[in-house]
C-alpha cells in the first residue's frame, strides 16, 4: 500500500520572506558600488575633456609667442592680434579657441545640478555661459610655473571655493589642468560648499592661491598656493 506524502516542491512563506530579504540586502549593497562606478566614469570623461581644453590652449600658445588665451586674435586692435581683450569670464576666453583650436562646444559642459546648465550646448559656434563648466586662469604662458593651475572643472562661488553645484563635491574630487599639460583629479578639503583643493602633500589647503616667492612652489603649513599669478586672474564662467 502506497502512502501519499505531502508535496515538498514549493516554498513556505517564511522561506520566501528570507529570500526576499536576502535579495533586498544584496541590492542595497550593490547600489553604492554601482553609483561609485558611474561617478568614476563621469570623472574620467571630465578629465578627458579637460585634457582637450588644455591641449587647445597650448596649441593657441604655440601660435602666439607662448601666450595662453588672453586676447582675441581676430579683434580689430590695430596690432594684428595680441591686444588685451579684457576678458572678464572664462567663457569669453574659451570662445577664442572656437572653431580653429576646438571644434565642439560640448567639451566645455559637464552635467550638474545647476539649474542654468541642465542642457548640453547648442553647437552654434558660440560658447555661452550656461554651456561652460570650466574656469580659466588668465595671464599665464607656456613658460609659467608648470604646476600652476590653468583650467579646472567646477561650479565655484569664488576663486578657489567650490559651490553646491560642483558635480564632484559629494566625493571630494576636483579636476584640474595645469600649465605643464598634466590633468589631475585632486582632493577637496571637504564635501561642503566652500571646499578648496588641497595639495598632494597636504601642506596647501588651497592651490588656487598665489605661489610664494620662495621655497619651491608655496609656503608650508597651509600657506600659499600654486598659482603663478594673482587669484584675481581666475575667471569663472
C-alpha positions, 0 to 999 in steps of 0.5 A: 500500500502506497502512502501519499506524502505531502508535496515538498516542491514549493516554498513556505512563506517564511522561506520566501520572506528570507529570500526576499530579504536576502535579495533586498540586502544584496541590492542595497549593497550593490547600489553604492558600488554601482553609483561609485562606478558611474561617478568614476566614469563621469570623472574620467570623461571630465578629465578627458575633456579637460585634457582637450581644453588644455591641449587647445590652449597650448596649441593657441600658445604655440601660435602666439609667442607662448601666450595662453588665451588672453586676447582675441586674435581676430579683434580689430586692435590695430596690432594684428592680434595680441591686444588685451581683450579684457576678458572678464569670464572664462567663457569669453576666453574659451570662445577664442579657441572656437572653431580653429583650436576646438571644434565642439562646444560640448567639451566645455559642459559637464552635467550638474545640478545647476539649474542654468546648465541642465542642457548640453550646448547648442553647437552654434559656434558660440560658447555661452555661459550656461554651456561652460563648466570650466574656469580659466586662469588668465595671464599665464604662458607656456613658460609659467610655473608648470604646476600652476593651475590653468583650467579646472572643472567646477561650479565655484562661488569664488576663486578657489571655493567650490559651490553646491553645484560642483558635480564632484563635491559629494566625493571630494574630487576636483579636476584640474589642468595645469600649465605643464599639460598634466590633468589631475583629479585632486582632493577637496578639503571637504564635501561642503560648499566652500571646499578648496583643493588641497595639495598632494602633500597636504601642506596647501589647503588651497592651490588656487592661491598665489605661489610664494616667492620662495621655497619651491612652489608655496609656503608650508603649513597651509600657506600659499598656493600654486598659482603663478599669478594673482587669484584675481586672474581666475575667471569663472564662467 
